[in-house]
Amino acid sequence: MSYSNSAPIPSWWKRLYSVWYRHFRVYTSNFYSNAFPPFFEPLIFLVGLGLGLGSFIPEINGMGYLLFLAGGIMVTSAMYTAAFECTYGTYIRLVIDRIYDGMLGSPLLVRDIIWGEILFVGTKGFFFSLAVLIVVSCFGIVKEPLSILVPGVGFLTGVIFAALSLVITSLVHNINHFNFYLTGCLSPMFFFAGVVFPLANLPLGLQYFAEILPLTHVVRLARALISPELLNFNLVYDFLYCLVFLVVMSWLAIKGLEKRMID
Amino acid sequence: MTETEAGDYAIKINNLNKSFQTFQAVRNLQFTVAKATCFGLLGPNGAGKTTTLKLLYGKAKPDLTPETQIDVFGLDPHKGALGIKSFAGIVPQQDNLDSELNVRDNLRVYAKFYGLSPQETQKQIDNLLSFMELEEKALAKVKELSGGMQRRLTIARALINHPRLLILDEPTTGLDPQVRHLIWNKLRELKNTGVTILLTTHYMEEAFQICDRIIIMDKGEKILEGSPRDLLRANLEKHVLEIPWLRALSNSTETYLQKHQIRYEFFNDTLFAYSNSYESLASFGENLKLGDYYLRNANLEDLFLKVTGRSLNELQ
């Protein structure tokens, strides 16, 4: 054993990557239990909602209901994985396993930890959307070549819901309180963001309300990629909304979690 | 301490204060740690030891006063936390290993935080597993390890970057004697290679075994500072006689104690008598038919209890 006089500070991108790498190693250490649910979940949705409920629904704006639904669940699977990872997962790392305390003993700043985590959860979102894409492609529901870009929307969904969920986690001091967020915020969002039925069916007030929800915008982006006739310039606004949302939420998450991590 | 005056110190703290809402954890603390020495912070729970360590690497933020100075190898954690953490190794009080990962992967993940190359990482992991005698457990998951092994792994993890400064918060609390001695040996070895070590402990023996210099803290303040031996010599008689189940003294006993200048106190139904003369304590125990007694050398623990008080505070 000897000590070293040169101790370079890793560059910021190396620091973010190292945090990403930590989460990746832990996630893949339980590979089978983590890799299969993303494929099963869309199957359940497609069979349960698509075939069951869908048989009552003729077509939505010229789209088959299964295709309509596929566009929605491609992003909601990313949303839910992000929400669970950055609520229960983050809380356990923060309060119970004290993983962040260990990380803060190494050359990482709180913001490195937060951004590394957001990027990892974005990667998870990518993977979950990809899993849905594979399933719906196998069933021949999605055929458009552009749909190959959907996992990119999954990534975007992952990062914005990671950031939002981290803000929630920074405020929560009792793990049971996540129920308010998951059933009180995300479940309603699932129904009022155009996932299972089009927004146009909602009263005007609720339609405006839906525009505030981040999920609405990512659903719109994903759906346009699997049925290109929906592509239009307004999607740029959806994308910009997501970027602004991400910047604001990640800033709030860093401020809030800094208070929790630094005495 | 002429060398520290010349600026050849590892850590220099001046006027350090830290409060949490209404509670002041660290109060006007001041100390200097010379390079390649082992410096110990002693004190009861709630004395401010852990907070002091956290303040050094930016895990806690000090109350800012104009006189506050924190200098860790020339860096201030306010601006230079990343720099400090790059050359330091930190062992927190509570092991926070990744329980899902095996021993090797725990070290591999941590090496990434320091930006070590894969080749360097491999080499250093092999070194550390052998240094901490964990080779046989390289592929075991953390949750399969005993408490002592987890502690050794946490220390190995803190050494992954060849630290120049090692900060350990109660490195051996709750471990069995074998593991404690192993860790002490390793810390001595590290010190001999030039590593500066700062640690907190409740174990007086630990301080005696490995610390060159200690401070005793209580309620956030420094009470005593010096080498363990000097502190004992200057503040306490050489020998202690303990007599349990003694609640009061007879007149003749009291006269004897006064005559032989034996200092005494009662605590928890036990009499503690202190003297530099072994003989006078021995004959006191023998001749007065006081029943069971225990005559021993005074140790750091007696000093510790003397200066921090025997009764429990609200944080213990």
Interface residues (C-beta under 8 A of the other chain):
Chain A: M1 S2 Y3 S4 N5 A7 P8 I9 P10 S11 K14 R15 Y17 S18 V19 Y21 R22 R25 V26 S29 N30 D97 R98 I99 D101 G102 M103 L104 G105 S106 P107 L108 L109 I262 D263
Chain B: K18 F20 T51 K54 Y57 G58 K59 A60 K61 A81 L82 G83 K85 S86 F87 G89 I90 P92 Q94 N96 L97 D98 S99 E100 L101 D105 R108 V109 Y110 K112 F113 Y114 G115 N127 F131 R157 A158 L159 N161 H162 P163 R164 E189 L190 T193 G194 V195
